[in-house]
């Protein structure tokens, strides 16, 4: 039940109770005609009635004051409440005024905030543009830094090249000086050589050439995978064989007893004076160089070494020689056609032999030389069997028509030779071949 309704019910009940009590007292005073303060009973009854009513009001107010704080406040604190209300109203008006001022200030601040936000937005756009420009500048700076590093590296490289060029220039200047000295030495050597050549030419015109320039004196196949001493031993054997061949052909020994002359010179600096000078290599030094050249290529297991004359030699003179090195490889496999010729079987036997022999001596030898087959010291590539050539001519004459004669390799032929050949006949009518 609500508290206010309870107060009303209690107040009504107390008022009714006080009224009933006052009524009972008034009736009793009226019946007994009691007198109060010497007043007449009529007035006494009135006083009792007034007192009862006042008492009802007093009880009602007291009850309300006891039961309700608000009632007590309304009865006894109304002035204070009014003063408080007035103060609160004044304070409210002040707060309202402040609120209005704050609202106006807020409106101004909001307007200023809008302007600030607009300015901020514009500033952000500018900031983004500046940031993009900064990024571009950073990229440009990175590129410039990279270019600078490249330029620094290039400058360092150029500095190194400059130093190298300076060193090379100094070396070239030193080399020019050395070459100047070498030219002087060469001039002196050329003067001596010219005198030797003059004497040699005079002897050539007056004497008989027994060994021509470029003619091989000895040759052989040397395995290049052997040690240096073994190779040098074989080279010495070739020199001995070449000396014997040269002596048989009419060459002679010089004052020191040498039939072969290995004239190889080197330019070297004198250890004491520092001047360039020419020095003739010894035979052992030449053999070391040849052995080193033979062993220099690991893919080559054998090579052909020839001792050849390097100048025309007169009878009774020593032979100037040098070494020639060739890789020994297969030129023709057995059965390979070297060249072919057409012989007419209706020609005479002498004419056929002349054509075949000339073809073998000229065409076959030229073809074999062009392919790399080397000559023997006697100047031939191989022996040609006269009996086999006549038998081929007889077979051609039996055909009594043009016959193709193929010259083929009788066996595998390598660079060192010899050129061992055979014949293969192709007769068109029968389309057969006979060996």
C-alpha angles and dihedrals in degrees: 000000000000116000094233093054090049090053091051093050092049092046092050092047093049091046091050090047093049091046091050091049091047091048092051091048092047093050091047091050090048095050095045092038092226120186125218121202088351093298125139118269089249092059092040089057090051091050090049090051092048091046091049091051091047089048091051089053091046092049091046093050092043092048091049091046091050095046101040132046089196090056091051089048090049092049102040107014102043093110091047088046090050090048089048091047090048090048090046091047090050089047090047091052089049090048089046089052090048088046090052090048089047090048090050090046088046090052090049090045091047090050090046089045090053090050089045091049090050089048089046091050090050089045091050090052089048088046091052090049089048090046090051089048090048090050089051090048090048090052090047089048090050090049091046089047090050090046089048091051090048090048090049090050090046090048090049090048091048089047089052090046089048090052090047090048090048089050090045090049090051089048090047091049089051089045090051089054091048091047089050089055090043091051089053090050091045091051089053090046092046090052090054091043091050089054091049091048091048090053090044093049090048090052091045091056092047099038141060120260110228099169122034126214113274094019113140116234100185138352142178146162115265123193105232096203092074125099121273095254092054092050092047089051091055091047089053088051090054090050091051091049091048091050091052091049092047091050091050090051093052108272120138140205127263127230091285092049096254117146093180124051119203100191108184122150134194132194113231139164120254108244092218107036097024091226122138116250139174118247128185114231119238121239091252092053091050091050089050090054093048092047090050091050091051092050096042097088112060091192092064114077099176136022139185116241120194129186105215135180114249096196140023109276124212122219112280095016127112117257120243104220141175138187124260118198125203133174108244106230137155112270101175130015119216109285096018113142110241097184140325138226133191114229122188110225090207092067123095122273092244093051092048092049092048092051094045094045092047090047091052095045096045114021099033094044092047092048092049092047090049090052091051108264109148127225123244119242087264089061098249133113096213145324121278116213109233090198091054091048091052091049090054091050091051091052090049091051091051089058092057090204139073110300128189113228115200116201106213136180109266089203139355107304120202132186093277092054146167103207099231108181141180135185134247119192124209113195110192097209095056096022090217133130131218131188 
